[in-house]
Amino acid sequence: MSGKARPPMTPYPAPPPQNMPALVARIQRDFANMTPQFQIGARYLIDCPADIPVASMRRIAEQAGVQPATLVRLAQSLGYQGWDDLKRIYVQALRSEPKRYAVQARKLVRDANPTALGQAVAVQADNIQALGQANAGRMAAATRMLSAAPHVHIAGFRASYAPAFTFQYLYRLFRPSVSLLRSDAGTLEMELRAINRRDATVIISFAPYSHESMQVADAARKAGSKVLAICDSVVAPIALQADCVLVFSTNTPSFFPSSTPALALVEILIAQLLAQAGPKAVEGLKRAEEQLHATGAYLNAR
């Protein structure tokens, strides 16, 4: 047996990410050890995902401030053969985005059948069932973050207003320092001034994402507030720079993305927040309930 030391074995390279969530996770994992030029390119991949499927590599390199060759080497460092293989992940993600409402509505009318109710219920059940696995590693962090903040701001616009209002309504039953960013009469900019670095800001949104949700996200980050994104993808615009992300599916056979899973996720989170707050929250809830009955908010049972 030879006394020469064997050279260290070269580890097998990790397989390239096969979808957007996996790609984002790989970039986040490797970012700290990347070269400065790779970090610039990687930051652009994270911050501007909508540009990647539609722009040329040269154009993206110009926008990011790096050489095209840097993007090629960055793609290879992430496990891909080259830029085209990395770009394909973004193209796949773009194709999987919800279709326009009118397109879905035409299909719904064309394919109408007596079993549609059962199919719709089954899809919604699958959406709810998926919440547990999708958020198992995130729910505790979201609960701690909101519980630690002296004030929580909540935002949701258009179709996302219902889960945002539900969140604010339920949370205020046992915690007064919660407010809803409403944007009534175009006053959103004025309301955003109240956010500060000690607060937490919750933003609920799903594709197609509203301009207002990004306005809140930008203002919260500028103020130094912690941000919880409750959305349909870990690569949603509001999720990319959030401190914590909870996700839900919007799958539906109907023409409009389902908001039912978002409402269910909000109710689950509220239950966790109440449990985290403990007896003090229970006392606050009891006082709120007694006041609602005393002021006639509820009909008296006969």
C-alpha positions in Angstrom: 0.0 0.0 0.0 1.5 3.3 -1.1 2.3 5.9 1.6 1.4 8.8 -0.6 -1.5 10.8 0.5 -4.5 10.7 -1.8 -5.7 14.0 -3.3 -9.0 15.2 -1.8 -12.0 14.0 -3.8 -13.8 16.7 -5.8 -17.4 16.9 -4.7 -20.1 16.4 -7.3 -21.6 19.7 -8.3 -25.1 20.4 -7.0 -27.8 20.0 -9.6 -29.2 23.2 -11.0 -32.4 24.5 -9.5 -35.5 23.4 -11.5 -38.0 26.1 -10.5 -38.0 29.7 -9.3 -38.4 29.1 -5.6 -35.4 26.7 -5.7 -33.4 29.2 -7.8 -34.1 32.0 -5.3 -33.1 29.7 -2.4 -29.8 28.8 -4.1 -28.9 32.4 -4.8 -29.8 33.4 -1.2 -27.7 30.5 0.1 -24.6 31.2 -2.1 -24.8 35.1 -2.1 -22.4 35.8 0.7 -19.6 33.8 -1.0 -20.1 35.2 -4.5 -17.6 37.6 -6.1 -18.7 41.2 -6.1 -19.6 41.0 -9.8 -21.6 37.8 -9.3 -23.4 39.5 -6.4 -24.4 42.4 -8.7 -25.8 40.0 -11.3 -27.5 37.8 -8.7 -29.2 40.8 -7.1 -30.6 41.8 -10.5 -31.9 38.2 -10.9 -33.7 38.5 -7.6 -34.9 42.1 -7.9 -36.0 42.2 -11.6 -37.4 38.7 -12.4 -39.9 40.1 -14.9 -37.0 41.3 -17.2 -35.2 38.0 -17.5 -37.7 36.1 -19.8 -38.2 39.1 -22.3 -34.8 40.9 -22.5 -31.6 39.8 -24.1 -28.6 38.8 -22.0 -26.7 41.8 -23.3 -29.5 44.1 -22.3 -29.8 42.6 -18.8 -26.1 42.8 -18.3 -26.2 46.5 -19.2 -29.1 47.1 -16.8 -27.4 45.2 -14.0 -24.0 46.9 -14.6 -21.9 43.8 -15.4 -20.4 42.2 -18.5 -22.5 39.6 -20.4 -19.7 37.0 -19.7 -20.4 37.6 -16.0 -24.0 36.4 -16.4 -22.8 33.3 -18.2 -20.4 32.4 -15.5 -22.9 33.2 -12.8 -25.4 30.8 -14.4 -22.7 28.1 -14.5 -21.8 28.7 -10.9 -25.5 28.0 -10.1 -25.3 24.6 -11.9 -26.6 25.5 -15.3 -24.8 24.9 -18.6 -25.2 28.5 -19.5 -27.4 31.5 -19.6 -30.1 30.0 -21.7 -30.7 27.2 -19.2 -31.1 29.7 -16.4 -33.4 31.9 -18.4 -35.6 28.9 -19.1 -36.5 28.8 -15.4 -37.8 32.4 -15.7 -39.7 31.6 -18.9 -41.4 28.6 -17.2 -42.4 30.8 -14.2 -43.9 33.4 -16.6 -45.9 30.7 -18.4 -47.3 29.4 -15.1 -48.6 32.8 -14.1 -52.4 33.2 -14.0 -54.0 33.9 -17.3 -56.0 37.0 -17.9 -59.5 36.9 -16.4 -61.3 37.1 -19.8 -59.4 34.1 -21.1 -60.3 32.1 -18.1 -63.9 33.2 -18.3 -64.2 32.1 -22.0 -62.8 28.7 -21.1 -65.2 28.4 -18.1 -68.2 29.2 -20.3 -67.1 26.8 -23.1 -66.4 23.9 -20.7 -69.3 24.4 -18.4 -70.6 21.0 -17.0 -72.8 19.7 -14.2 -69.8 18.4 -12.2 -68.1 21.8 -12.0 -69.2 22.4 -8.4 -67.5 19.2 -7.2 -64.3 20.0 -9.1 -64.2 23.6 -7.7 -64.7 22.3 -4.1 -61.9 19.7 -4.6 -59.5 22.4 -5.9 -60.2 24.6 -2.9 -59.7 21.7 -0.5 -56.3 21.1 -2.1 -55.4 24.7 -1.7 -56.2 24.7 2.0 -54.4 21.3 2.5 -51.3 22.7 0.9 -51.0 25.6 3.4 -49.5 23.4 6.1 -46.5 22.1 4.1 -45.9 25.4 2.3 -45.6 27.4 5.6 -44.4 24.8 8.1 -41.0 26.5 8.4 -42.2 30.0 8.3 -45.3 30.4 10.5 -43.4 30.5 13.8 -41.0 33.2 12.5 -43.9 35.3 11.2 -45.7 35.0 14.6 -42.6 36.0 16.5 -41.9 39.0 14.3 -45.5 40.4 14.6 -45.7 39.7 18.3 -42.4 41.6 18.9 -43.5 44.8 17.0 -45.1 47.6 19.0 -47.4 48.3 16.1 -48.5 46.3 13.1 -49.6 47.9 9.8 -51.7 45.7 7.4 -52.2 46.3 3.7 -54.2 44.6 1.0 -55.7 46.2 -2.1 -58.4 45.2 -4.6 -59.1 41.5 -4.3 -56.5 41.3 -1.4 -58.5 43.7 0.7 -60.8 41.0 2.1 -58.0 39.0 3.8 -56.3 42.2 4.9 -59.5 43.5 6.5 -60.1 40.1 8.1 -56.6 40.1 9.5 -57.0 43.6 11.0 -60.5 42.9 12.3 -59.5 39.6 14.1 -56.2 40.9 15.4 -57.7 44.1 16.9 -60.1 41.9 18.9 -57.3 41.2 21.3 -54.6 43.7 20.3 -55.3 47.5 19.8 -52.0 48.5 18.2 -53.0 47.2 14.7 -54.0 49.4 11.8 -55.2 48.9 8.2 -53.7 51.0 5.4 -56.8 51.8 3.5 -55.8 54.4 0.8 -59.2 56.0 1.0 -59.5 59.1 -1.2 -55.9 58.7 -2.4 -54.4 59.1 1.0 -52.1 56.1 1.0 -48.9 58.2 0.9 -50.1 60.1 4.0 -50.8 56.8 5.8 -47.4 55.4 5.0 -45.7 58.2 7.0 -46.9 56.4 10.2 -44.6 53.4 9.6 -41.4 53.4 11.5 -38.4 51.1 12.0 -39.8 49.4 15.2 -43.1 48.5 13.4 -44.0 45.4 11.4 -45.9 45.7 8.1 -48.0 42.9 6.6 -48.7 43.0 2.9 -51.2 40.6 1.3 -51.2 40.3 -2.5 -51.4 37.8 -5.4 -50.8 38.0 -9.1 -51.5 40.3 -10.9 -49.9 42.4 -8.1 -51.3 45.8 -7.3 -49.1 49.0 -7.6 -50.2 50.0 -4.1 -48.8 46.8 -2.6 -45.4 47.6 -4.0 -45.7 51.2 -2.8 -46.3 49.9 0.8 -43.4 47.5 0.5 -41.0 50.2 -0.6 -42.2 52.6 2.1 -41.9 50.0 4.8 -38.3 49.0 3.7 -37.4 52.7 3.6 -38.7 53.2 7.1 -36.8 50.2 8.4 -40.0 48.3 9.3 -40.0 44.5 9.3 -42.1 43.2 6.4 -44.3 40.1 6.3 -45.4 39.2 2.8 -48.5 37.0 2.5 -48.6 36.1 -1.2 -48.8 33.4 -3.9 -45.1 32.9 -4.5 -41.8 33.3 -2.7 -40.7 35.3 -5.8 -43.6 37.7 -5.8 -42.4 41.3 -6.0 -43.4 42.0 -2.4 -41.7 38.8 -1.2 -38.2 39.3 -2.7 -37.0 41.6 0.0 -39.5 40.8 2.8 -38.2 39.6 6.2 -40.7 36.7 6.2 -43.0 35.2 3.6 -46.1 33.1 4.0 -47.5 31.6 0.8 -50.9 30.3 -0.5 -52.1 28.9 -3.8 -54.7 30.7 -5.9 -55.6 27.7 -8.1 -59.2 27.7 -9.2 -61.3 26.5 -12.2 -63.0 29.8 -12.1 -62.0 33.0 -14.0 -60.5 34.8 -10.9 -57.7 33.6 -8.7 -59.0 32.2 -5.5 -58.6 34.3 -2.3 -60.0 31.5 -0.1 -56.6 30.1 0.9 -55.4 33.6 1.8 -58.3 34.0 4.2 -57.6 30.6 5.7 -54.0 31.4 6.1 -54.9 34.7 7.9 -57.1 32.8 10.3 -54.4 30.3 11.1 -51.9 33.1 11.7 -54.3 35.0 14.0 -54.8 31.8 16.1 -51.0 31.5 16.4 -50.7 35.2 17.4 -53.3 34.8 20.1 -51.6 31.7 21.5 -48.3 33.5 21.5 -49.8 36.5 23.3 -51.3 34.2 26.0 -53.6 35.2 28.9 -53.3 38.9 28.2 -54.7 38.5 24.7 -57.5 36.3 26.1 -58.5 39.1 28.5 -58.4 41.7 25.7 -60.6 39.4 23.6 -63.0 39.0 26.5 -63.3 42.8 26.9 -63.9 43.3 23.2 -66.6 40.6 23.1 -68.4 42.0 26.1 -68.3 45.5 24.6 -69.7 44.3 21.3 -72.6 42.6 23.1 -73.2 45.7 25.4 -73.3 48.1 22.5 -75.8 46.0 20.5 -73.4 45.0 17.8 -74.8 41.5 17.9 -78.5 40.5 18.0 -79.6 39.2 21.3 -80.4 35.5 21.3 -84.1 34.8 21.9 
